[in-house]
Amino acid sequence: MRRSARRFEGFLFVGPFLLLYLFLLIYPLLMGIGISLNRADPFGARQWVGLDNYARLAADPIFHQALVNTFKLTLLIVPALTLIALALALALNRPSRIASVFRGIFFSSSVLSVTIVTLIWRFILTPDAGLVAKLVRAFGGDPPPFLSDPNLTIPALAITTIWWCIGLPMMLFLAGLQQIPADIYEAAALDGASRWTTFRRITLPSLRRTLLLVVMLQTAAQLQLFGQAQLLTAGGPSGASRPVVLFIYEVAFGRWELGYAAAAAEILFLLVLSVTLIQYWTVTRQEPER
């Protein structure tokens, strides 16, 4: 009887969260799967088509291009963002006032909205009167068309995103660094270990889980990149910077094909889930057993 009462009390604690989780995440997921199996529009019309939307996506070159763009952006952003954030955390992991000021400066970009971020970088990258254009002209060169050249739009989006998102990974690494006991570093200093040896043998292994968290969070986030591409390049030129989420947005609210857009969204969900699970499995399987 006492065990049943404890189980009921436990359910009272987790029940509200489970109900909210089911309502906000599981129910929309199931609804999306249902819509993806229909030819649907925003006005409520539906016609069962089965897997026809998925077959169309498999043969859609625009969707293929969006997938490639998404992978390019993710591969450009996640490694660079992780390394820069780690380097900043190592440099700013000091109890000084200057370090605190710089931590605030680097984190400040993360609190800006995507609209403000894209406006700032449009002023920087525009080839007519942008900051980069003025600097290049000052040295006698021609400013590169970052926002209209198919070969430069993806790097421009990557730079914008790294600048915007650097704050949270840096803070996560700082939190991880501050959890490492100081006596380990003192022992390493007494043994005459170099900075590189200390970093490789102490700091990096201690940050293993934080590194995994940062990579997983940023990979999932960049696979869903949307606002920067929509506001900075509008997916152009000729779809050269259109990621999958922008493709879904254009199909759903530009062409009013909700079923087709829902099918693309389900594929993106499976992609994010599989990449995240592969990353977690790859890292955790290499951890030594305790």
N, C-alpha and C positions, 0 to 999 in steps of 0.2 A: 504493500500500500504506500509506504514511504517512497519507494523507488518510482512508482507511478506519479506521485505528487511532484517529485523532483523533475521528472520528464515534462510534466505539464508546466511547471514553473519555467523550465528552460525554453519551452515553446513560446511562452508568453514574452520572453526576452527577444527571441529571434523571429517570432511570427510577424511582427510589423515589417521588419526588413525583408523577409522572404516574400510577403505579399507585395511590397513595393517593387522588389526585384522582378517578380513575375509580371507585374502590371507594366513596368517601364521598359523591360528588356526582353523577356521571353515572349510575351504576348505580341509586341510589335514584330519580333523576329518571325513568329509563326504567321502573322498577317502578311508580312513581306513575302514569305514563301508562297502563300496562297495567291497573292496578287501577281507574282511572277509567272504563275501558271495560267494567267488569263490575259486577254487583250483588253486593257482597262484604260480609262481616261479620267481626268479630275472630276467629271460630272456624274460619276457613279456607274457608268455603263461597263459591263463586263461580259466577255465571251471566252469560254474555256478553250485554250489552245494547247494545253499540256506542256511539253518541253520545247515547243516551237520557238519561244523567246530565247532559250539557251542555244538552240541550233542556229538562230540568226546571229547571236553574239559570236559563236564559233567561226562564222563566215564573214563577220563585219570588220573590214580593214581599219575603220576609224576606232573601233574598240581595241583592236590589236595595237594601234599606234598609241592609244591612251595608256594601255598596259605597259608598253615599252617606256613611255615618258615617266610613268610612275616609278618604275624600277630604276631608271636613270636618276631621278631626283632622290630616291631613297639611298642609292649607293653613293651619291655625291654628298648628301647631307649628313647621314648618320655617322660614318667614320670620322669625318672632319669635325662635326659637332662634339662627338665624344672626346676626341683628342684635345681640342681647344678647351673644352670645359674642364678636363682633367688638368691640363697645364695651368689654367687660371686658378683652379682650386689649390694646386700645389704652391703656386706663387703667392696666393692670398691667405694661406692658412697660417696667419700670424696674429698675435694679440695686440696689434698696433692700430692706432687711429687711422693711419693712411690706408692700411689694408681694409679696414671697415668701410671707408669711403669708397674705395674701388669696388668692393663687393656690392655696395649699393648701386654704384654706377652701372656695373655689368648686369645686375639683376633688373634694373629699371626698364630695360627694353621689353622684358617679359610681361609687364603689366599693361603694355599698350595694346590697343585693339588692332586687328589685322588691317582695318581701313587706314589708321594712322601710319602703320608700318609701311604699307604700300605707297602712301602719299610721300613719305620721307624718301623712300628709295626711287620713286619716280622722279623726284627733284634731283636725286643724285645721278641717276642713270640715263635720263633723257638726253639724246644726242644734240639737241639744239642749245639748251642753256643750263644743262645739269652740271653738277660739281665735277664729275669725271671729265665731261667735255671741256670745261674751262681749264682744268689742269692739263689735259692732253694738248689743247691748243696753245697753252702757255709754253709748251716745249716744242711747238711747231708741228704737231701731229694731227691726224684726223681722228676725231672721237669715234669709238666703235659703237655701232647701233645695237646696244644690248637688248632692246625691247622689240626689235623688228628682224634681227638676223636669226634664222632657224638654228644656227650653231651656237648662239650666245644666249638665247632665252632661258634654256635650262640652267646654265651656270648662274645667270642673273637671279633666277628664282631660288637657287641653292644658297647664294650669298645672302639674299634677303632673309631667308628662313633661318640660317645659322645665326645671323645677327639678332633676330627676333627671339629665338628659342634658347640662347646660350645660358640664360639665368638659372633655370630650374636644374639642368644637369650639373652646373657648377655648384649649386647649393647642395645637391645630393652628394657630390663628391666631397665637399667640405664637411658635411655631416659624417660621412664615412671616415674621413681622415681624423676627425676629432674623437672617434671611437677607438682609435689605435692607442694602446697604452704607451706612455712616454718612456717607460723603463726599457722597452724593447729597443728603442732608438739609442738610449744611453748605453745599453749593452753592446750594440753594434758599433757605436763610437769607440768604446773601450777596446773592442777587438780590432780597431783600425779599418773598418769597412768603409769603402768609398761611397759617394752619394749614389752612383749608379747601382752599386751592389745593394745598398740599403733600399733603394726604390724597387729593384727587381726581386729581392729576397723577402722584404718586409711589407713595403707599402702596397705593391701591386697584388700580392696574394691576399692581403687584408681587405682590399677593395673589390675582391672578386664578385661578391654578390651585388654590391653597388654598381659595378660595371655592367653586370648582367641586367639589372633593373633599368639602367639608363639606356642601354642598347635596345631592350625590349620595348620600353615606352616610346622611344624616339622612332623606332621602326614602325610600330603601329600608328604613330601620329603622322609620319611622313607618307605612309601608304595611303593615308586619307587626306593628303594636302588638297586644299581647295581655294581658300580665300585669296592667297597670293597670286595664284594663276588666273583667277577670275578678274581681279582688280588691276593687276600689273600688266598682264599680256593678253587677257581675254582668251587664253588658249592658243593664240596665234604665234607666228604667222602660219596659216594653213594647218593648224592643229599641232604645230611643233612643240608646244608647251602645254597641251591639254592633258591633265591627269584624269584618272578614272572617275573621281568624284565630280569633276567638272563635266565630264561626259554624261554622268548620271543626271546631273542638274539640267543640262541642255536637253536631254531626251525627255525628262519628266515635265519640265516647265517651258520648254521651247517647242517641242514637238507633241507634247501631251500624251506620250506613250508611257503610262505609268507601269504597265506590266513589263515592258521591255527594260525600263529603268530599274524596276525592282529585281529583275533577273541579274542585271549588272551589279546591283548592290549586294545580292546574295553571293555572287562570285567574289566580289571584293571582301566580304565577310569571311569566306572560306580561305581566301588568300592571306588575310591578316592573321587569322587563327592558326593556319598551318605554319606560317613563317615564325610566329611567336613560339609555338610549341617546339619547332625544330631548334630554335635558338636556345630555349630552356633545356631541352634534352641534350643538346650538344655540350653545353657548359656543365650541367649537373652530372652527367655521366663520367666526366673527367675528374670530379672532386673525390679526394681520398675518403675512404670509409672511416668513420670515427667509432 
